Amino acid sequence: MSEPGQSSEGGGLGAAGQEAEADGEPPQEGSQNLPISGAQEEAEEEAVPPAAKQPRLAEGVGLDICPTDTGVDTTFDDGGNQGIVLITDKDLSKSEEDGKTAGDSQGGEKEWHQNGGENKDAVEEAERGDQLDDTSPQDTSCQRQYLGLDFSQNPQMLTGSWAEYTHTPENYLKGCKWAPDGSCILSNSADNVLRVYNLPPEIYSGSWDLLSEMSPVLRMTEGDTIYDYCWFPKMSSLDPDTCFIASSSRDNPVHIWDAFYGDLRATFRPYNHLDELTAAHSLRFSPDGSQLYCGFEKTVRVFYTERPGRDCEERPTVVKKQGQSGIISCLAFSPSQPVYACGSYSRTVGLYSCEDGSLLALLPQRHNGGVTHLLFSPDGYHLYTGGRKDPEILCWDLRDPGRVLFSLPRTVSTNQRIYFDLDPSGRYLMSGDTEGVMSVWDILTAPSDGNEDVLQPFLKFQAHRDCTNGISIHPFMPLVASCSGQRQFPSPDDSDGSDSGSDQDRVMSSNGIREDNALTLWWAGPLGSTSEERQQDEPAVIEN
């Protein structure tokens, strides 16, 4: 990704600042059950031009984003239907030669040895253990990231992006996600623009003193409020044909963006029972990338990535007035079983079969508000869920569905979606809150008696002045990305008809407003000699 670029389809920016969790719900949707045709093998055999040269695809034209053997894989195995064993200090999946990723080609492998050299012996000893069944090179990288994490002190701020979000008023961020290969990061903001940032090369070399403010290399503009977005799980910067991002926005179809050039590559168009275009509220690729799951009201639609258009499989979540009601607000796939979880604004979580979409279990309503984010543990035994205006993250034991093992307290006082993330080993969970505080929990210290005890964070620090709504842990390096911001509501006193004072003075006098719209990168590993002097007495609160 060399040059910045912009691409959009139809319409300009609109409804900036509106929450993804809009109160308006789409009309009730009927079942289509349209047939799916076309074989993945035939699609892979067809010769296609490079991604940047392909025209925008119309309905019925194949999109070559099916899984390819690129040398970089996700933590899921192909098909998502075989079990994946939890990676521990005693297990590694591949040899050192097979563990290189796209980030390694830029120096990521060298950087790991520099900053995690004290763990080299442990890795070599682990490599002599039994190999895992059908795991991928990315698993090896994930293990390195776990070995490199060090939360004995506050993570150190490296760089970030601030000026990019000052061109539009109240352009707060609404989440960030690392690419599966760790080479870049994707952000979402209130101006309805998806931005892609490359990981600064100075981080690989350890030249932190040379770091400057980050600038996006790609900007992909949606026409309205972005509901959800996700990376293609087989994404590798070494293969442009796998660099894709799916996004869904209000009153628009699901868009597939080329994350290497910024072009719109394809669309998936869901229609309701009135044959009206309806927007998906949540998105998630299947672990092997062959399917795209989209959440709607009382329905999940499954599209096949090799066949853009309107054909899809309809999977209602309510059958004969039984099941999970409300808008499906978030999706996640189990890494060990062919199961996916759906969170709903009706405060429920359902577990479904990947084969036919049948309901396996419906967890009880334990959240105070609608579920906005959920995440499986790497071994697939636990499910973490968080909701709007809810003061805790719940850990569910999926071996005994309906049982809460423990809760993780955090401050969430708005309807905003507050993301949390697990490191690839499943040991550390990180989350922000509406006060700008970033918290880290050690899951290994959680009580084992299952009495729903509260697990307090062992590390808390002020990451931002405003709401820290996005957290994403790098796939194999001890890096954490965070983003901040929220819609500000000045007090009624500031909207008086008084002519005294400027608009800026009135905003500054608003009660409780601490605007901080930023994307920030944090170093969460051991400090090297190149950074010790720079990090002395550095404040944790970001200064714009």
Sequence and secondary structure as in RCSB ss.txt:
>XXXX:A:sequence
MSEPGQSSEGGGLGAAGQEAEADGEPPQEGSQNLPISGAQEEAEEEAVPPAAKQPRLAEGVGLDICPTDTGVDTT
FDDGGNQGIVLITDKDLSKSEEDGKTAGDSQGGEKEWHQNGGENKDAVEEAERGDQLDDTSPQDTSCQRQYLGLD
FSQNPQMLTGSWAEYTHTPENYLKGCKWAPDGSCILSNSADNVLRVYNLPPEIYSGSWDLLSEMSPVLRMTEGDT
IYDYCWFPKMSSLDPDTCFIASSSRDNPVHIWDAFYGDLRATFRPYNHLDELTAAHSLRFSPDGSQLYCGFEKTV
RVFYTERPGRDCEERPTVVKKQGQSGIISCLAFSPSQPVYACGSYSRTVGLYSCEDGSLLALLPQRHNGGVTHLL
FSPDGYHLYTGGRKDPEILCWDLRDPGRVLFSLPRTVSTNQRIYFDLDPSGRYLMSGDTEGVMSVWDILTAPSDG
NEDVLQPFLKFQAHRDCTNGISIHPFMPLVASCSGQRQFPSPDDSDGSDSGSDQDRVMSSNGIREDNALTLWWAG
PLGSTSEERQQDEPAVIEN
>XXXX:A:secstr
  S  EEE SS   STT  SS S                HHHHHHS    GGG     TT     S    S   S
S TTS S      TT BSS TGGG  HHHHTTHHHHHHHHSGGGHHHHHHHHTS B TT  HHHHHHHHHHHH  
 SS  EEEEEE GGGSSSTT  EEEEEE TTSSEEEEEETTSEEEEEE  HHHHHT GGG      SEEEE SS 
EEEEEE TT BTTBGGG EEEEEETTS EEEEETTT  EEEEE  B TTS B   SEEEE TTSSEEEEEEBTEE
EEEETTS BS  EEEESEETTEE  SBEEEEEE SSSSEEEEEETTS EEEEETTT  EEEEE    SS EEEEE
E TTSSEEEEEETT SEEEEEETTSTTEEEEEEE    SSS   EEE TTS EEEE  TTSEEEEEEGGGS SS 
S EE   SEEEE  SS EEEEEE SSSSEEEEEE       GGGGS   SS HHHHHHTSTT      EEEEE S
   HHHHTTTTT  SS   
